[in-house]
């Protein structure tokens, strides 16, 4: 599945959101039992959706064999290196711990 970018206020995830992040060069999810559940993806600064990728935006992506998409909230980004930026996101359930 190509990750889909959504606004931070999205709750339904039934539309195409702000768009598909087809230009991602990498998308990786780390999940540990009773531990972290985070995503990391690399996107080019020349990509058509680059300006829309902001902190607190949501990325919907599949991460395992079930094929069930999961929402991840972007919380940080790296500086551009060779025209590529790494974005870091944690599972949307982390919002509950920051309420």
N, C-alpha and C positions, 0 to 999 in steps of 0.2 A: 504494500500500500504506500502510496505517495503521501507524506505528511501534509496535513491541511492546517492552515493558519486561521485562527479565530480571534476576535476581539476579546478583551479581558472580561467582558460582561456576558459572554455566551453561556447558555445553560442547556440548550437542546442538542446541539451538534448534528442537526439534520440537513443543513445547507452546505454549500461549498465554502462558507465563511468568507474570509478575505482573499482566499485563493490557495491553490496547491503549491507546495514548495518542491516542485519537480527538479529544481536546480541544486538541491542538496547534494553535496559530494559524499556525505557520510551521515548516518543517523544510527545512534547506538543507545540502547537502554540498559541500565544496570538495575537489577532487582535482586534483593536479598530477603530471604524469609525473615520476617520481623525486623527488617532493616530498611536500608535506603531503596527508593524507587525513583530513579532519575533518568533523564534523557540528555544526550549531548549530540548536537548536530553542527555540521559545518556548511556554511552558505557563502557564496561569492558576493563581494560588494557590488558586482556588476549584475547580479540577479534581479529580475523584474520585481520581486517582492521584498527586496532588502530593506527599503525604507519603511515597510510596514511591520517589520519584526522588531518589536519593542519589549522592554521588560513588562511583565504581567500579562502579555499576550499569551494565548493558549495554542498549543500545537497538538493536534489529534493524530495518533499513529498507532499501528499495531506493533507488538513487540515480541510475540511468541507464537507458538503453533496454533493457538485457539483462533487467531485472526480477529479477536475482539479489540477494536480501537480503544485506546486510553488517552485521556487528556493530560497534558503536561503544561505547567505554567512556567514561562521563561523568567529566570531570576538574575541572570548575569550573562555577560558576553566578553569575549577577549578583544584585544586590539587587532586590527587587520594585519595579517601576515601573508605576504605574497598574494594579496587580494582576497583572502579567505578569512572569515570570522567564525569562531566557535561560540555557539550559544549553549547555555546550560539551563535545564528546566527540571523541576521536580513535579511529581504527580500532584494533581489538583487536590487530592485529599490532604496535602500539607497545609492548605488554607485553613483548615479547621484548627490546627495547632497554633496559628497566628492570629486568631480572632480576638 
